[in-house]
Amino acid sequence: MADDPFVLGGTSFTSRLIMGTGGAPSLDVLERSLVASGTELTTVAMRRVNPRAHGSVLSVLERLGIRVLPNTAGCFTAGEAVLTARLAREALGTDLVKLEVIADERTLLPDPIELLDAAETLVDDGFTVLPYTNDDPVLARKLEDVGCAAVMPLGSPIGSGLGIRNPHNFQLIVEHARVPVILDAGAGTASDAALAMELGCAGVMLASAVTRAQEPVLMAEGMRHAVEAGRLAYRAGRIPRRHFAEASSPVEGVARLDPERPAF
Amino acid sequence: MSRTPETSVTPDTTDAADTRRTSDVLVVGGGIIGLVTAWRAAQRGFTTALVDPEPGGGAAQVAAGMLAAVTELHYGEQTLLGLNLASARRYPDFAAELTEATGQDIGYRRCGALAVALDADDRAHLREVHALQRRSGLESEWLSGRECRRLEPMLAPGVRGGLRVDSDHQVDPRRLAAALVTACERAGVTFHRTWADRLTVVRDRATGVVTADGTELSAGQVVLAGGSLSGRLTGVPDDVLPPVRPVKGQVLRLTVPKRYAPFLSRSVRAVVRGSHIYLVPRESGELVVGATSEELGWDTTVTAGGVYELLRDAHELVPGITELPLTETRAGLRPGSPDNAPLLGPTALPGLLLATGHYRNGVLLTPVTGDVMAHALATGELPDEARPFTPRRFGAAALSEQRA
């Protein structure tokens, strides 16, 4: 939607869907899914991909003209995350980093203390930091305060497909944020992505919902439409919820029988 | 130079090429795929040469050797399933023939496999896999956790259920590679123990290779079977260069001491928090644990993290492994193609054929690859079961069509 650009760290995007690549059954399916999703920005785990290796997922992104968003998946300390981000910047020549600092392997939930610490260091180092965070409005605000270019709260744990478990927290985060809020993790199907956009998120980031679907290419297309639909609905402004019905057909000017006065 | 009735695709070579020609078929790459191709070509009466610094090396030295047509079935890979099953069916005869030709046992073991779930999420996933297998006409049996542990008492008490697949067997890839080298030697294949440096193309036809020591090897037909290195041979025109990339896999080998035997009696596998783990027990007592999947280029470093993750997940599946000696850690490179399926047969460049991109299924697909390549060398065409795997599916036109 050209009249409604999505600006992230000074770069303007048309698509509001950020894709991940983890879990794709093959490079071919991944490529067709990325095309179907319409994404212009896709995240790659720097610990699992060598930027210099030819024919890998990075070559696919390059061929499709999709911008790479390196991420620090698999890091448990601020120190590891900072090091990984710096190596990514050196290898890919981008200041963008999706910052992930994970607390444990079972939940893959973010470690808020390490995350804030790493975010501060990387912002000072000139990075455009997009932190993967809990759906905690206070932490979101602090991440924004240290200079993050966006906040990316989880709807539910990575790969769980449980959707947005606390929409109210998302509303609180969106209401206070002056930077884009992006749903990161938890989307399981199209309605989850649409809901995020209706709640005022500037974008949606997802991987497993597409890559682990039975038909990834179809789900990618579904997600593209869901993000667009949710965004349009958000901009349009939904009608207030009412307890009783209100007829949608106009009643003004329609002939009416007056029970007090017979029609003849 | 030998000529057989089967060389119906006799290249119409110029006199100059004819004088330099040293074989009917030249195979570039001496991993199991290159070896089986050379063996089958020689059996058909082609004079055959193979170039590789170390024939019998490559990914087969690391691979576990699960012949897992059923348990490796993934959504969207039903076409590949057909080829995998065709090859699995050929294995008993293939193993017998290879043993007869060489006197070597390749460790073909009809042991079956068990895929288990360790928690409710894994269980739901495995149920879906079961449904997919049944839709695809495959036989597998759903077992309760208790039944799984009755079959394999070393499994963790936390196993919640599993799929018993009696048709997924195993072979020892190292023995397979060694036997194929012997079979090639006995069938008269000439080995050039050096690297192929460059493909020679004369008037839009592949005519041979130049090796690292500068020797020119000429051939009527060249088969590129270089595994993960297949995309790197210089001189191959861009539009026929196979889109193959290395996908690193770290694999551990433990040893089951006699007093613990049999420990496990079939291949056991699971998905633990998204990572695939398998344990393949050999009759010799070797227990292979694999494998990581990493996109790091031609890197074969064994890392602490790789070993840790494999041991962690294997321990969750079979706690008793901590008592076993850890005898080997090694990393290999799977030749990954864009759709995970191999590239077989003639390319758009006359005289050049491919046998590469077998990814996770190289050991399984060895018998069918040999047959398919021999057929392609003799007739210039792929047999029906291999048609979908033509390298031409990755031509520029095919890709743009897919995208549209």
Interface residues (C-beta under 8 A of the other chain):
Chain A: G23 P25 S26 L27 D28 V29 E31 R32 V35 R48 V49 N50 R52 A53 H54 G55 S56 V57 E105 R106 G159 Q214 E215 P216
Chain B: H74 Y75 G76 E77 G231 P243 V244 R245 P246 R273 G274 E294 E295 L296 G297 W298 D299 G336 S337 P338 D339 N340 Q402 R403
